[in-house]
């Protein structure tokens, strides 16, 4: 925690309270991120000043259980807000664990509400347990939702209590806005000042009850998360110990059959791979007499098998065709004329309705 400057250490209680009140207004209105160094630096200083002011109030014995609120001096009424301010500041502190921050904030709001009940400042029931001032448990200040919702009567009372506090909150905010400009003047009437701080106290009483409920819920969530993390760690350690104690089973590879492997290559529709090549199939058909050498024409396979022989065959056929034309072979001339006549009567692509060929 940052050390206070000599000027801050020499501040009187009223000066210290004014500084705390201004810092609270800054935290409520600033656009600075709550996790920024500037914000947290001011927050640490505000917490230190508030703790110093509370110690001063305790040393001076300003508040007593045997007093009524009318017996408290006007200039001392505002110091009842110190515990509420400390609870607000502590809840914003990010330099401590969240569980500790929420717990300390809850305790501050608890002290604040107990003080208000002692002086009968608040009129609605805040369900504080009787005769147990030493217990700082959250459920002694504001019962948990489970306790308040145990029966229909409790749920109805809780609902009516919230409605009453909501209406009162709106009225108090309006009243504070009216009194704020008057209090900021150089000369303020004591009645106006007293009304302003009592209104602030009642406003903070509403806020404190909501904050206590929020703290109670958040503490339950933090506890559950901690239990879940501990359970996961225990399961992880148990599984690691079990895995180290038992040897892993050796990996046994499996081999696919040749047929299944072939189906993966050639597709599921093929029962097996081809048993012969196209050339072997052709030679077999020749041996069986289904084909003859004379019907063999030019093909890509023949060219791939023997490119030189295919080129020679093409040259020989071209020479024979040219020789027939020079000899004016009657059969060749008839065939050429028929082709010319057919081309005259049929356009290129005529009859090709499906765009084939």
Buried (B, 14 or more C-beta within 10 A) or exposed (E): EEEBEEEBEEBEBEBBBEBBBEBBEBBEEEEEEEEEEEBBEBBBBBBBBBBBBBEBBEEEEBBEEEEEBEEBEBBBBBBBBBBBBBBBBBBBBEEEEBBEBBBBBBBBBBBBBBBBBBBEBBEBEBBBEEEEEEEBEBBBBBBEBEEBEEEEEBEEBBEEBBEBBEEBBEEBEEBBEEBEEEBEEEEBEEEBBBBBBBBBBBBBBBBBBBBBBBBBBBBBEBEEEEEEEEEEEEEEEEEEEEEEEEEEEEEEEEEEEEEEEBBEEEEEEEEEEEEEEEEEEBEEEEEEEEBEEEEEEEEEEBBEEEEEEBEEBEEEEEEEEEEBEEEEBEEBEEEEEEEEEEEEEEEEEEEEEEEEE
